[in-house]
Amino acid sequence: MTTPGLLIAAPASGTGKTTVMLGLLRAFSDAGLSVQPFKSGPDYIDPAFHHAACGRASFNLDGWTMPGALLDALGGKAGDADLAIVEGSMGLFDGVATPGASGTGASAEIAHRMGYPVILVLDVSGQTQSAAATALGFAHFDPDLPFAGVILNRVASPRHERLIRAGMAAQGIRVLGALPRRGDLVLPERHLGLVQAAEHPALDALIAEYAAFLTAHVDLSAIRGAARATPRPAAPSIAAWAPPAQRIALAQDAAFSFTYPHLLDAWRTAGAQILPFSPLADEAPDASADLVWLPGGYPELHAGRLAAADHFRSTLAEHARTRPIHGECGGYMALGEALIDAGGTRHRMAGLLGLVTSYEKRRMHLGYREAVLNVPMAGLPAGRRLAGHEFHYSTVVTQPDAPLAQVHDATGAAVIETGSHRGTVTGTFFHMVAAR
């Protein structure tokens, strides 16, 4: 892969990386470039925004769950592009303590592997020359990591910008742009991060505004000129997980949308057919499907509609008599007996598993997961080792069925959310990223 690229990073979450990322993707696309986006880490919301910004599918790159060969194969998606841009996660060097498949999950590891220089987005609110100390620390923390420069964000005034630029110049830090404070350019969020791209009625106009903002205040030519890549032999085509079935009925709507692009891309490439349907519209999964897959999402926001979806529920039960069904996180909850919403109202779910979950008392469950299957699941044999990520706020009221897997976190500590199985139906709280 020789397509030049960059990684957009920050010292911490909440500094404006996403605004910069979306603005750059649209600005370079508007200039006639083919831009390949990526997201560092197991994030299932940001890639949809990337796709909306530049028209190309975005892929996750994660060192903890993905082996090196898979990372290289996914990096090869940029092979026909003019430029690749990776959006980092959390702070540039933030990862878990115990390495996984090929690293700790830090964005810096992805920049190293792809050979991409780092652009650091700095929130400079409440500081002037001191911002250079932060930039200097990040630039030199890892001497082998190429550092392209900084984009200043939330600049209060021209005087504020001059003082910060003076501090950066004194330390030899290149400033690639300075974004004035704009309270109106903020994407709405909910408890799993950004509100989903499909829920924004004016998303295209908002991204266009980001692009105009970036074009006016950063040096696009300098940013493109800073892009680099380390030439490597072409990576073989490799799937994170072979298709679990030939014909896969996939729930896709506002309640079930958290699917990793690299999995669907690999399954389609291998010849599997993806058959979308909407439980919220009370649609049945395709009657010819070999497998029904319910991904994660926000079933708690649509619990009343799901409870009233009698046709969906009856046809799901019919499928389960002879063929497998699998649910991840929100999909797992929807396969259970009931879901209790934040107001304490109990909603009937599919009843194919005994699971009852509640949002009345929220508790965050977050982190990498490694699982060893106790029984077969979705085309995978018992004993197979899986890598994924869990992120939800529900609590388990009851889970009477047999555990699906032995599950551990990134430190090797046992996790009590083991998933469960009953007959042909399986479910997990964690989202699958790769099978090892």
N, C-alpha and C positions, 0 to 999 in steps of 0.2 A: 504494500500500500504506500503510495507516494503522494496522495492528496494532502496538501497542507492543512493544518488545523490549529485550533486554539482551545483552551479550556477557560471558561468564565468562572472564577472562584471568588471567595470572600473570606474574611476572618471568622464569620459566624452566619447563622441563618438570619433572615430579616433585613439584610443590607441592600436589597434591590437587584439581586442577580437575575431574577426572572424578568423584570422590566428590561434590563440590559439585553438579556438573551433574546427575548421576543423582538425587541426593537432591531437588533443586529440581523436576526434571521430575515425579517421583512425588508429592511433597508438594503441588504445585499441581494436579496431576491429581486427587489424592484430595480436594482442596477443591472440585472441580467445574469447574475451568477446562480449556479445550481449549488445550493447549500445543504449539506447533510447534517441534521441535528442528532445529538446524543444526549442522554441524561446519565450522569454518574449516580450509581446507587439504585436501590429497588423502589423506585417511585413510579406509580402507575397513573398519575394525574398529569404531570408536566409534559410527557410526550405528546399528548393530544393537543396541547397548546402549541408545541413546536410544529406539529403537522399543520395546524391552522395558520401559523405564521409564514411557512415557506413552501407548503405543498408536498413535502417529502415525509414519509414515515420516520419517526424518531425511535431509536433503540436504546435500551438500558445497557450500561456497562458497569458491572459490579464485581470487584475482586474477591469478595468473601464467598459469594455463591457460585461464581463462574470460573471454570478452569481457564488457563491461559489460551488454549486453542480456541475456546468459544469466544473469548474476548477478541482475539485476532480475527476470527471469522466475522464477527459483528462489526469490527472496525473496517473490514473490507467493504461494508455497505457504502462507504464513502468513495469507493474506487472510481465511480463515474461522475463524481461531483467536482466542482471547482474549489470548494472550501468545506471543511468540517468544523463544527463548533459544538463543544461539549458544555452542558450546564452542570456545574459542580453541585454537591450537596453539603449542607451544613458548612463547617469551616474547612478550608483547603486540606488540612492534615488530619481531620477528624475521622477516626475509624475505631473499630473494636480492638480490645487488647490481644485477643487470640486470633492469629491468621486463619483464614479459611482456605478455599480452593486455590486461590492465587494471591491472596493479600488480606488486608484488614478492612477493605471497603472504603478507604480514603480516596478522595478525588485526586490527590497528588499522585497516587499509584497509577491511575488511568492516564494522567498527563505523561508520566514516565513511559508507560508501555507504548503509548501512541506517538510519543515524541512531540507532544504539543506544548508550546509555551503557555504560561499562565498569565491571564489578565486578572488582576485583583480589583474587585469592586469594593470601594471603601465608603462607608457611611461616615461623613466627616462632621456630622452634627455636634456642636459643642466643643470643637477643637480647631486649631489652626496648624501651626508648625508641628505640633505633636503627632499629627497624622503620619508624618514621615517616619516616625519611630516604628509605628505599626507596619508600614510598608517595608521598611528596611529589615525588620525581623522576618517577615514572610519571604522577602527576596533572598535572604541568606540562611534561613533555617535549614534548607536542603541545597547545598551548593551545586548539586548535579541537576537540579530541576530548572529548566529554562524559564526565566521570568521576563515577560514582555513589558510590563508596566502596570499602571493603575488607571482606573476610571473613578473619579471622585463623584460621590452621590450626595444629594441633599445639601448642596452648597447654598448658603444663606444670602450671599451678596457678592458683587464683583470684588469688594475689598477682602472678603472671606476667601475667595478663590485665589487672589494674589498672594496672600499670606501662606496659604497651603502650598501653592506652586513654588514659592520661595524655599520652603522647607524641603520639598521634594528635590528641587534642583540642587540644594546644598548636599544632598546625600546621593545624588546621581540616579534618582528614580524618575523614570519617564512617565509623564502624565499624558494619557491618550484621550482624555476628555474630562469635562466637568459638567455635571447635570444639576441644574438648579432645583431647589426644593419644589415639588409639585404634589400636593395632597390629592389631586384629582386623578392621578395615574396609578391607582392601587387596585389590584384585583381582589375581589371579595374572597374571604376564606371561611371554611367551616372546620370541624374538628379533625378531619384527616388531611388538612392542607387547603389548597385552592378549591373553590367551587369548580366543578367540572366544566371543561371547555364547551360541551354541548348545551350547557344551561345558560350560556351568555347569548342573549338575542342580538347584541351589537358587538360581538367579539371581533369581527373583522375590522370594524371602524376603530375599536380600541387599540388593536395591534397597529393599525395604520398611524394612529396618534403616537404610539411608542416609537415607531420608525421615524416619524417626522421629528420627534423630540431628540432621538439619538443622532439623526443626521445633522441637526442644528448645533449639537453640543459636543460631539466627539469627532475625532479624526478617522473617518472610515478608511481612508487610504493607508494611514499608518497602521491601523488595526489589521487590515488585510496583509499588509507587508510584513507584519510580525509573525504571521502564521508559518509553521514549519511542520515537518513530519520526518520520522526516521524510516528510511526505506527498509523493508523486510520482505522475505520471500512471501509469495501469495499464500494465505492461509487456506487450508482445505475447508470445504463446506461441511459444517458440523452442526448438528441439532442439539439443543439443550435437553431435548426429550423427544423421542420418536413419537409420531402421532399415536394417541391413545386409542384411536378407532379410525375406520375409513370415513364414516359419515357421522359428524359431530354436530348435534343440535346445541347451539350456543345461545344462552340467554343474553340479550343485549338491549338495554334501555336505561332509563335514569336510575333504576334500582340496582342494576347489574352491569357494570361497565369496567371493572378493574381487571383487565387482561393485559398481560405483557406482550407487546408487539412482536418480540423475537420468537415467542412460542407459536403464535398464530402464523407468522411468516414461515417458520420452519415446517409446521404441519401442512400448510398449503403447498410449499415447495416439494414436500415428500408425497404429494398427491391426495392428501385428505381433503374432504369437502366440509366446509364450515357452513352450517345451516342456521342463520340467526332467527330468533323469535323473541317476542316480548311478553313476559309474564304480566307486566303492568297493563298491557292491552288485552289480557286474558286469552292470549294465544297459546295453542298447543305446540309442543316440540314436534318437529317433523316425524311423521309416523314411521318413516323408513330409517331413522337415525339408529346407529349402533350404540351411541352413547349420548346422554344429555349432560351438559356441563353448565353449572350455575356459578359464574364468577362472583367475586366480591363487589361491593358497591355500598349503597345506602338503603337497605330494605327498611331500616327503622324510620326513614322519612316517608315511606310509602306503605307502611304496614297495613293501613286500612284497605287500600286498593288490593294488596296482595291477599288479604283475608277474604275479600269479595270475589277473587278470581277463581270461581268454581270450575270453569272449563280447563284452565291451566292445571289446577290441582288434580282433577280427575284423570286427565290424560297423562300427567306425570306418574300417577299411581299405576296406570295401565302399563306404561313403559317399564316401570320398576318390577313388574311381575316376571319379565323375561330378560331384561337388558339393564346394563349398569347406568347409574346416575352418580355424579360427583359434584359436590359444592365446596367452594372456598370462601371462608369468612362470612360475608353477607349471604352468599349462596348456601353455605352450611346452615346458617340461622334459618333461612327460608325453608330448608328441608326438615326442620325440627317441628316439634309439636306446637310451640307458641313463641311469640316475641312480645315482650313487654316494653312499651315505648317510654320516653322520658317522663310522660305525665302519669305513668302507672297503669295505663290501659293495656289489657292483655288481648293480643290479636292472634287468631288462628293461623297457623302456617300449614305446610304440606302434610305434616304428620308422618313422614316416611322414616324419620328418626325421632327418638324421644327427647331430643334436646329442647330445653326452654332457656331462652336468654333474656336479659333485661338491660335496659338503658336508664332505668329509674335512678340507680346509683352508679354513676359512671366511674370506670376505672381504666386507665390507659394500659394496654398490653402492646409493647413495642419491642422489636428487635429481630435479629437473625434467628432462624430456626434450622436445625438439622434433624431429620426424622428417619427412622428405620421402620419400614412397613411391617406390621404384624400379619397382614393378610394382603392379597392382591388388591390393587386400586387402579382403575382407569388404564388398563393395559400394562401396568407395572407389576412385577411379581413380588410376593412376600420376601422380605429381606432387603429390598432395594433401598438405597440411601438417597434421600432427597434433601435439597437445600432450598430455603425460602426465607420469607420475611413475614412477620405478624405485626399488624397495626390496627387496633380497634379499641372501642371504649365500652363494649358490652361485658356483662358478667354472666357467668353460668349459674342458673338457678338449679337445673337438674340435667344430668347426662347419664341416662340409665343404660345405654348401649355399650358394647364392648369397645375398648380403645382401638383405634385404627393403627397407631404407631407409637413407638418410643421416641419422644421429642425432647431435644436439648437446645439450650441457647448457645450463643457464641462462645461462652466460657466452658461449656460442657455440663452445666447444671441442668438437671431435669426440669421440664416444663409440664405443668399439670394439664394444660390444654392439649390433649393427645389426639383430638379428633375422635370419630367413632364410626361404627359400621353396623348395618342391619340388612341382611339379605344382599341384594344387589346395590344397595345405597351406601355411599361413603361420603365423609365430609371432614374438612380440616379448618382450623382457624388461620393457619398460615397460607400465604400465597406462594405457589410453586414458582421457582426461578429456573432450577436445573435439577436433573436427576444424575447422580454420580455413579 
